[in-house]
Structure formats: structure tokens, C-alpha cells
Amino acid sequence: MPSVTSGKVLITGANGFISRWIIKTFLDAGFTVRGTVRSTSKGEALKELFKTEKFEYVIVEDISNLVSETNLYLTFTLLLLNRAQDSFDQYLKDVDVVIHAAFLMLDPTIDPQADPDVFIKPAVDGTVKVLESILRAGHVMDTVKRVVILSSLATIADSSQNPEAVVYDEEHWASLPLKVVQEEGKAADNLMKYAASKILAERAAWDLYDLVKHTAKWDLVTLNPVYPILEPFPTTDLSKLSGSNLYLWSIIHGEPTSHDCSIYFLAWVDVRDVAEASLKAVTVEEAANNRFIILSDHFIIQELLDAIHTDDPNGEFDSLGKGTPRSGRDENPFSVVYSNKKSQEILGIKYRTIRDSAKDLARTVVSRV
């Protein structure tokens, strides 16, 4: 399929941290955006944020709940196309691109003994539901030309600790989370359940697409970013920060210890680069039918702090943590490397370095405290 350089984009999970940056990037590029949200209040908050008639929202309470009880793990058949239309189908009218970004996040408040299906069912069912709707819509109108699914780096590699040096690229698929979840069930770590959900959801998407690609009028792209850090949206509720973002926020705003400053981030990406990759996945013709690892270089915390305080003649960031300035970098303690070569060559992504992003994050911290 040719690339799409204008038109209407439907983005699921529109009020998410990553989705808001994707929406902004597409609006800035001249697209019209329709976002799905679960409530009017969330939709109105986005309308207020973007302040443009080129953004609209629709309410879809839970995409995964719209899927029937067919055993999706065993077979995909064209009987899917004969199901009665559901409420999601109507929102695909006049849509040129679908970006599926609605996924359950790895929330620390989720019960550690949660059933794996708490993660797996909404991820897989939601993904398949979106693709089913697109297939049905294609029999009525052929407007959708490209589908982009926001997957995860978790689907690529099993572990950062490998006995031998390994360079992971898009040809790799993780398998350890599936094995752990199958063997341990509820006792498995929630991180493993989350990773398993991402693996199964992305595999389901490619399996379904392989069955229909010869007749479908659209093509598929999956993006596999490390969870993005840095530069939260100006309206991000700080109480909702978690994981790496919460940790970095506390380090920058606090008094980092020598241990904190030596923490090594094997992979990271600025959320704005994820949004840019989403746009390029649509506008670059050669992106079709590919997976893309989306990440920048590695760094240690002290490099981030040094970048914040370098070239700050007016002391704008004096109140922020400094650590031990220019204390150097240890060798990569991990034996694996993730390759972003494909996304650079095909999508043309120029990834921000930690130095590029540090001051933007610092300004956000200063403005919010």
C-alpha cells in the first residue's frame, strides 16, 4: 500500500501518556485525529488540551469487551467478517489510518497474584477486535490504508542478562515470559504477565494479517519501543507517574545518592521520538509490513544530571539534583544490545540523545514543583 500523508487517523486509548504525544504529532503534521476514550470527561480534557476542530473523540468503554468468545488462539477464519457490526465499526468510517495504542499498563497497584488473563485477555482481545472491525469495514468502504500497533520491546528479548553477547533486532521474539506464565500462572511476576500479554497481542496481529494480507486493502506496522521516559506532557497528572518516569522524577527533584547516579539504563527513548516514529510508520511507504525497534542509546543517571546542569549560566536548574558531576560512565554491565538500525534507515528517525532531552525534562520538573 502507498504511504498516507494526509487524512483522518483513529487512535485508540487517546488519553494515554504516549497517545497524547502521538495525537499532537499528527495534528502538527496536518492530519485530522479521532481518538477513542472511555468517558466524556477524558474526551473533553483532550479537547481542551488540543484546542482544535481537527481533533474529535468517541467513547468506547472497553474495546476488548466487544470481542466475542471465539477461541481466537486456535484459529482466525473469515467467519469473523460475518459477525454483526458492533459499536466500534462505525468509528472507522472515513478513517485512513488506525493506530492501536490502547493497552493495559504495568500498574504497580495490580495484585501481584493476579490471574495472567488480567493482562493477556484485554491485550489480545483488544488488538484482534480492532483488526476485525477494520476487516468488516473493508467490505463496505476501503478507506483504511495502514494500521499501526504500538507493541513493546518486551516482545523482542527475554533478558538483559545473557551468557553471551547478543544483538537483538526485529527478527527476534521473546519466549521466556510465555514459558514462565504458563508454568507459574498467578505466581509469575506481573512483569512477566505484562510481557506475555504484549507478545501474544502482537503475534495475534501478525497471525491474523498473514491470513488476510492478500485481500486486505491495508497493511500492518508494529512499533516496539522501550517504555518512553522524559518530557511528560505539561498536563500529566504527576500522581499517575510510574516506573522509570517516577524514578527519574524523584532523582532529579531530590538528592541522588552515589548508587542512584550509577544506575544504568540499557535502553530508553524520548516519548516524542515514539510519536515521530508513529507518524513515519504512516507516511513512509517502505514501513509497510514491518516491525521496528524504537529506542535511543543507553545512559547512566549521572550523565542525565550532568546534561541538566551543563550550560546553565542563570542557575535555572540549581534546585535540582546534581549527584557527583562528571564522575564518568561504567562499562555496559549488560551483555545484550538492541539494534535500532532498521528504524533509522527506513523510518529516518533521528533519535534524541540524553543530552538533547535532559533540559526539556528539567524545565518540566521546575515548572511543576
Residue, then its C-alpha position, 0 to 999 in steps of 0.5 A: m500500500p502507498s504511504v498516507t500523508s494526509g487524512k483522518v487517523l483513529i487512535t485508540g486509548a487517546n488519553g494515554f501518556i504516549s497517545r497524547w504525544i502521538i495525537k499532537t504529532f499528527l495534528d502538527a503534521g496536518f492530519t485530522v485525529r479521532g481518538t477513542v476514550r472511555s468517558t466524556s470527561k477524558g474526551e473533553a480534557l483532550k479537547e481542551l488540551f488540543k484546542t482544535e476542530k481537527f481533533e474529535y473523540v468517541i467513547v468506547e468503554d472497553i474495546s476488548n469487551l466487544v470481542s466475542e468468545t471465539n477461541l481466537y488462539l486456535t484459529f482466525t477464519l473469515l467467519l469473523l467478517n460475518r459477525a454483526q457490526d458492533s459499536f466500534d465499526q462505525y468509528l472507522k468510517d472515513v478513517d485512513v489510518v488506525i493506530h492501536a495504542a490502547f493497552l493495559m499498563l504495568d500498574p504497580t497497584i495490580d495484585p501481584q497474584a493476579d490471574p495472567d488473563v488480567f493482562i493477556k485477555p484485554a491485550v489480545d482481545g483488544t488488538v484482534k477486535v480492532l483488526e476485525s472491525i477494520l476487516r468488516a469495514g473493508h467490505v463496505m468502504d476501503t478507506v483504511k490504508r495502514v494500521v499501526i500497533l504500538s507493541s513493546l520491546a518486551t516482545i523482542a528479548d527475554s533478558s538483559q542478562n545473557p551468557e553471551a553477547v547478543v544483538y537483538d533486532e526485529e527478527h527476534w521474539a521473546s519466549l521466556p515470559l510465555k514459558v514462565v506464565q504458563e508454568e507459574g500462572k498467578a505466581a509469575d511476576n506481573l512483569m512477566k504477565y505484562a510481557a506475555s500479554k504484549i507478545l501474544a497481542e502482537r503475534a495475534a496481529w501478525d497471525l491474523y494479517d498473514l491470513v488476510k494480507h492478500t485481500a486486505k486493502w491495508d497493511l500492518v506496522t508494529l512499533n516496539p519501543v522501550y517504555p518512553i521516559l522524559e518530557p511528560f506532557p505539561t498536563t500529566d497528572l504527576s500522581k499517575l507517574s510510574g516506573s522509570n518516569l517516577y524514578l527519574w522524577s524523584i532523582i532529579h527533584g531530590e538528592p541522588t545518592s552515589h548508587d542512584c547516579s550509577i544506575y544504568f539504563l540499557a535502553w530508553v527513548d524520548v516519548r516524542d521520538v515514539a510519536e515521530a516514529s508513529l507518524k513515519a510508520v504512516t507516511v513512509e511507504e517502505a514501513a509497510n509490513n514491518r516491525f521496528i525497534i524504537l529506542s535511543d542509546h543507553f545512559i547512566i543517571q549521572e550523565l542525565l544530571d550532568a546534561i541538566h546542569t551543563d550550560d546553565p549560566n542563570g542557575e535555572f536548574d540549581s534546585l535540582g539534583k546534581g549527584t557527583p558531576r562528571s564522575g564518568r560512565d561504567e562499562n555496559p554491565f549488560s551483555v545484550v544490545y538492541s539494534n535500532k538500525k532498521s528504524q533509522e534507515i527506513l523510518g529516518i528517525k533521528y533519535r534524541t540523545i540524553r543530552d538533547s532531552a535532559k533540559d526539556l525534562a528539567r524545565t518540566v520538573v521546575s515548572r511543576v514543583 
